[in-house]
C-alpha cells in the first residue's frame, strides 16, 4: 500500500516537473524568437482548441452524447467573457479571472438549460438538435447588438483587452487536463463511461442516466466557455462566424481523430491539428496554397480510413491515468 | 390575402427543391445509417455541371439536367465506394468524419482555379423569365418548371422504390443488411444504386436551384444541404414521404418567417421548430419510434 502511495506521489512530481520544463522551454523559444509571433498565435490557438476539445471529449468521447454544436458554447463563453472584460476591464488580472469564470459559468448554464430538453434525444437526433442550437446561437449573436450594442452583432466585437499570454493559456490548459482527468476517473466519470457503453445497462445498475448526461454536458460546455473566454482575450476581433457549425465540426474532428475516450488523443490531436492547418500553408508555399483545403480533406479521409478508432483509439499516456489502488490477490494474502 | 398565397407559392418552390436534396439524405440514412454530409456538395457539383452544360457546352437545358444527373450519380457511387464502404461496419462516427472529409474535398477541390474556381458566378437562365398574373398572385414560368420537374421526379422515385425489384431491394436493405443478404439481395450493389439515385436527384435540385436563385459558387451546397437534411429529420429520417413533408414544412417556415417576421431570424426559427418537433416526436413527424431492445 505504501509503495503505491509513493508511486503516486512520484508520478505527480514527474508530471509537475514535466509541465514546468515544457513551459520554460516554450517561454525560452518565444523570448529568443525561435517561435515567431506567427507560430506563437498558432500555439495559442492550439491550446484554446485543446481546452474546448477536452470539453467535447467529455460529452462525446466519454459519455457518448453526440454534439454538433460545441462551437456555439465556445462562442457564448467568448462573448460573455469579452463583454465582462469590456465592462470591468480596468481591474487587470483579477477581472480577467472574473471574465474567464463568467464565460465558463455562462456557457455551462446555457449547456445545462439546453441539455435538459435535448439530452432526452439519442445519437443523430441529438446531434441535429445541437446543430440547430448552434444555428440559433449564431443568429442570436448576429443580432445581439440590438439589445447590447457592445457585442457588435454581425459586425463583430472589438475592444476586449488582449491580456491572454503563454502563462495564462498554458497553465489553464494544464489545469483543465488535470481537472478532466480527475472527473473521468471519478465515480461520476465512470458513470459517464457506463452510459456511453450501454445506457440501458447503466440505468439498470443504478446510474441516474439523465442526471449524469446532464452533468457531463454541462461540464463539457463550461470547458468550451473557458476556451471561448481565452479566445476573446487572445484575438482582438471576434465575430459570430468564428463559432459556427464548421468550427463545431473542427472540434468533432479533433475528438474523433484523437480517438473517442482518450484524453491523450484529444490533446495531441488538437495541437497537431492546429499546427497541421497552418503548417500546410507554410509547406505548400504561395504557389500551391490553394491546395491546402484539398490536402487537409485528403488527410482527414485517409486518417479515418486507416485508423477508424482514432489515432490513440482510447489509449492514454500513463501519466494521465491515476494509479488504481488495486492489490494483487497474492499481495492481499501476504498483507 | 394575395400576398399570403404568393408566399405559400414561394415556400412551395423552396420546399420542393429541399425535397429533392432531402430524399438523397433520407435514402442513404435509411440504408446505411449515415448522415452523408457530402450530399450538399454533390448538389453543388450538379448545379455547376448543369450550368456549364447549357451555357458553355451548348446543350439544351433538359439534356444538361440529364448529363448533370449522370455525372453526380457516378460521383455518388465513387464516393460511397472509396470513402464509406470500408467503414460500413465501423462505428458510425468514423464514416461521418469521412463524409465531412469528402465534403471538404469537393468544396475545396471545386474552388481550385482549374476546376470551377473560387468565385461566385451569376447564372444565365436557359430560358427567359415570364411572369403571369393570376388575380394578384404572380407566378413565373421558372416556378412552374421547377414544380413540374420536381413532381415528375418524386412520382418516378415513388414508383422506383415501391413498384420495382431494385426498390424492394432498397427497402429490404434498409431493414437489415444480413437479412437482406439471406434473401439473396446484393447489399453492396443496392447501396451503390441508392447513392446513384440520391445523387442524381441532388443534381436535379442543383440545376433547378441555380436557375431559380441564379448564383453558384463552390460552397453553395452547405446551407441547402444542412437545411434539407434538417427537413428530412423533421419529417422522420429514413421515410421518403417524411422527407417530402419535412421539406415542404421547412420551405413554408422559412418563407413565412422571412416575409412576416424577419429574414434574419429565418434559420433560427426553422431550427427552433425542428428542436421542438424532435422533443415531442423524437424520430420526426412520420418516423417510426423504435422500441429499445435489450
Interface residues (C-beta under 8 A of the other chain):
Chain A: X66 X117 X118 X120 X121 X122 X123 X124 X125 X127 X128 X129 X131 X132 X133 X135 X136 X138 X139 X140 X142 X143 X200 X245 X249 X252 X253 X256 X257 X260 X290 X291 X292 X293 X294 X296 X297 X298 X300 X301 X304 X305 X308 X309
Chain B: X35 X83 X86 X87 X90 X91 X92 X93 X94 X96 X97 X98 X100 X101 X102 X103 X104 X105 X107 X108 X109 X111 X112 X113 X226 X229 X230 X233 X237 X264 X265 X267 X268 X271 X272 X274 X275 X278 X279 X282 X283 X292 X294
